[in-house]
């Protein structure tokens, strides 16, 4: 069996569908499956079992010998949440329990880290593990991911194959339940559909013009392709950036959404919410040399290609799955 935690969420559900299409049907889907999650994300996935996240660790400790691999993508991802205890419980300590069982039974582990661990980027965006201790994440979510990365590389006991993936700005189908935490692409589409225009955050940092903040946006299909590659090829263990290696502006993104919808752009700028202003990343761009050296050579969707596919295939037809 292949375990996917966070299977009702964005990346977890998309990956589960990709695993099915690649011929893997023996999935165990783990999540809280709460009402805020879209059942359409996971109800059509071929799987052996649904398990609530609160029951998973006990189940895993009893059934580990039947598990082929674990994709641990479940996490609390609200970057505006300030309660460190929530992240310690759901992101850090829970992940340690998963690691320990994978180590005990030598089960390959593929887990989600985050580009948020890079903080304001003053230390760069290298996934060289010797530089991890220099990073300064800006919010409790990012700190929880960073602490687990640091803990993972310090372990004497580990699975023979383990990988942490620093996801950059992911967008694409199955994110519809995320509300405020959904991608800017999704929010842009909804705003344009509703009123014919869209809003971007003003810059609150000297030297940055409104809309010129830059991020490494990556289409979720590329994320799934990377995870499947590592599952099937098992390169060297460690932590890997999963971005495109190309930073683009939010204005680029906005124009790409308008173009995909065949609507003339109308963009206004609004104040950034105060609760995220101090921890907002103005620039991210993955260094992907390590990923390429691991053998992953597939081309990434450009921002325009990814947005056009997302809009035309999923958003405009209102295919909410």
Secondary structure, DSSP 8 states (H G I E B T S, - for coil): -EEEETTTSHHHHHHHHHHHHTT---EEEEE---TTS-GGGTTTS--SEEEEHHHHHHHHHHHGGG--EEEE------TT---HHHHIIIIIIHHHHHHHHHHHHT-EEEEEEEGGGGTTSTT-S---GGGGGG---SSHHHHHHHHHHHHHHT-SS--SSEEEEEE-EEE-TT-GGGGGGS-HHHHHHHHHHHHS-EEEE---STT--TT--EE-EEEHHHHHHHHHHHHHH--S-EEEEES-S--EEHHHHHHHHHHHHT----EEEE---HHHHTT--SB-----HHHHHTT-------HHHHHHHHIIIIITTT---
